[in-house]
Amino acid sequence: MNPDDDVIIIGAGIGGLAFALALQRAGVPFRIYESAPELKPLGVGLNLLPHAIKALTDLGLQKRLLAKGVETREYSFYTRHGQHVYSEPRGMFAGYDWPQISIHRGDLHSVLLEAVKERCGADKVVLDHKCVAVEQDETGVTVRFDNGKGETLAPQRGAIAVACDGVHSVLRRQHHPKEAVPRYEGTTQYRGTTRLQPFLSGASMAYLGTYETGKLIIYPIRNNIDAEGRQLVNWVIELSKPNDQLLRDWNRQCSVDEFIANFEDWRFDWMDVPAVLRAADSIYEYPMVDQDPLPFWTVGRTTLMGDAAHPMMPRGSNGAAQAIIDGITLAPMLAARDDWPAVLKDYEAQRLKATGDVVLANREIAPDAVLRVVHERTGGQPFRDIADVISRDELVQWQERYRKVAGFAADDLRKAD
């Protein structure tokens, strides 16, 4: 087999590995080049919604993911005073054909990486290759690399190149050299994990408060981690905060002292929030930024995927999901037709607007944004009865609207199956 016919995947993150597995299933040859010298289980937790699990189930990974993560049973929304606003079942508990799974990012990445190695061979993932430029001609692409220390490595030739190298994508900058700087939402996110006894249903994803005064999202990502039956619980804080650095580094650590003052009185009968935050294993800081949807991703034999194509704010549990769906969409299209530059444009036509809509939705109608509505209508004060503030129909419609935009409304997924 001629390596010049391979798809070159730039980046071995979640999107790149899922794309590789979809290519393997479709019988399309590929090679992955990753800038890191070693792949480590980095990060904290994330949520895989049913549309992402549907795609990963098609790749034969659902059982592995359920063994590693926690099947989410419900979403629950509370004010900063601990008053319950709304709950709804999730995944198969809500009648979907696929579960919703909360999982450590490192566990998800490991499942994908192990599957690639098992099915395709460990040599398909080449480490310590940082992409510095992509060139193309009528018959293929040439991707140029260094080792991250300025030492040039041998260029690699392939049929097409797909950039899965995240928010700092070289190919994105190459295609859009005059793109505006990232858009800062005006809030900063703090993320951590804590070892904790199960709370609420033991499989609940709870949203509390608003970012103006302090917002918390908390959910378990590993079960039975010790003899005491504790879970590893992922939590996310979002706070309004001036920020002129916009350092997009998911692994930038910080101290609980930066935000704990906003949550000192958050002690409820089902959780002592300040105690949970202080007991964190580690804490990471990240500015809430995204970028306006691009006018195009594809130039000739090159295109973008995942965060390289559509960096979005981490709201609504959709970043990883959209990257996975990108790859599941493109792989069979490449298997079906020989004119790959045309295929890349068709892939762009299918996914560019769909993902752009999610980017914009995460700014205004993410699931927890309904708590801002409650906050505004109550002036941030406790209410006597939630029905006096917002009707159940409005609460239901708010969630359904986001599901439709994000592509995981139950009826839409069944029709697409």
Beta strands, then each sheet from edge to edge (+ up, - down):
strand 1: 7-10
strand 2: 30-33
strand 3: 45-48
strand 4: 70-71
strand 5: 74-78
strand 6: 84-89
strand 7: 101-104
strand 8: 125-126
strand 9: 130-136
strand 10: 141-146
strand 11: 156-158
strand 12: 160-163
strand 13: 183-196
strand 14: 204-210
strand 15: 214-222
strand 16: 231-240
strand 17: 267-268
strand 18: 271-272
strand 19: 283-290
strand 20: 302-304
sheet 1: 8+ 2+ 1+ 12+ 20+
sheet 2: 3+ 7- 4+
sheet 3: 6+ 5- 14- 15+ 16- 13+ 19-
sheet 4: 9+ 10- 11+
sheet 5: 17+ 18-
end
